[in-house]
Amino acid sequence: MKLSIVGTGMIVKELLPVLKELDLTLEAILATAHSQKNGEALGQTYGIPNVFTDYDLLLESDCDAVYIALPNHLHFSFAQKALEKGKHIIIEKPIVPYIAELSSLYQLAKKNNLIILEAMNIHYLPAYAGLKNKIKDIGDIKIVQFNYSQYSSRYDDFKKGIIHPAFDKEKYGGALMDLNIYNIHAIVGLFGSPKTSSYSANIEKGVDTSGILSLDYPDFKVSSVGAKDCKAPIINTIQGTKGNIVIETPINSMTKFTINLNDGASEELDFNQGKHRLFYEFKKFNEIIDNSDTAAANNMLDISIQALRILESSRITQ
C-alpha cells in the first residue's frame, strides 16, 4: 500500500511510528498553511517525501490509499473527493456523522472498485479477539457496563469559551462521537445491533460533554458511558449467568481481561504482544488494500454501519 496521510494532529503523530514498522510506503502528508512546518517536520522524521497544503495535489500523487485524520465534520467531503480520484480510503473514527453520507461513499467506492475502512482499532486487537472467543464461558449475557471517562485537556478551554473541534457541536464533537464511539463499536462487534437505544447527556453550550447510552437487546441490557468533563477509574464489565468478565482499561487499548466464574474460579488472560494499539488495524488495512479484499472490508463496514445507526439515533434523543 502506498499511503498518503491527511492531517497532522495527535492521532497522526501517534500513528506514524507504528506505520514505519509495516510493509507499506508513506507517500505524502497534507498540512494546512498554519501547520505546514509541523507537516514538514513529520515528513523529515518519518521519511515522507511529499508535504502538501493543497489536497488536490496530494490526490494527484502516487498513492493508492488516503488516511483521513481530520475533525469529524470534514470526513465526508475529503473521503468523497479521494474516491472520485480513485483512491482507497481509511477514515478515522467516527467514519462520518450520517448513514446517508456513508451510503453515498459506499456507492461511489463500489462504482470505482475501491475500499472504505474505518480506523477503529478495537476490532483488530488480539485481546478483543480473545474476548469474543471466551465470552461464551460466562453463560447467557444479562448486563453489560462499559465506561470510557477521560477528563479532556480541552474542557478547561471549552468552559472559557475557547471551542476546539472535539467540543464543537457544528463539527460533530462531543463525548458520544469522541469516546463513547469506542464502546459502541465494541458492543456491536460482540452483540450486533440492539433493538433500541437512548442517550441521556450532560449538555453544555449545545454539545454533550458526557452521557449515558442505554442499549436494549432482547435478553440483556447495556449501559455505555462516555465522558470528557470528568473521569473515573476505567472498568468495563460483562455479566452472565455463569460469571463475569472484567476489563480494567479503555476498550480501545485492552491487552487483557479477567474471567470470574460463579464457582469462584478466576483467570486473567493476557494477550499483550508488545505492539502499539494501532499496529494491528493498519497491518490488516495494508493486507486488505494490497489484496483488494472487498469482502473483508465490507464485513468491517457493516459494523461501522450498525454503530453509525446508534450514533445517529442517539444524537436525535439528546
MOSUL-V558288 format. One line per field, one symbol per residue. phi: phi as a letter, one per 30 degrees, with the letter a starting at -180 (. if undefined). burial: 1 if it has 24 or more other C-alpha atoms within 12 Angstrom, else 0. A space follows every 50 residues. Layout:
phi = ???
burial = ???
This chain:
phi = .ccccckbdddddddedddddcdbcdcabcccedcddddddddddcicdb bcccddddddddccbbccbbeedceddddeddddcicdbccdddeadbee dddddddddddchbccbcdbdedcdedddddddcdddciddbbbbcbbcb dddcdddeddjccdedbcedchdjdddccdeddeddddddbidddbbbbc bdcbhibddaaccccccebabbcbcbbccabaedbbbbcbdclbbbbcbe ddbdbaaccccddjdbbccccdcicddcddddddeeddddchdddddddd dddeddddddeddddddd
burial = 11111111101110111110010111111110000001110110010111 11101001101011111111111111111111111111111111111110 11101101100011111111111111111111011011001111111111 01011001000011111110111111111111111111111111001111 11110011111111110000111111111100011111110011111111 11111111111000000010000001111111111101110001001001 111111111111111001
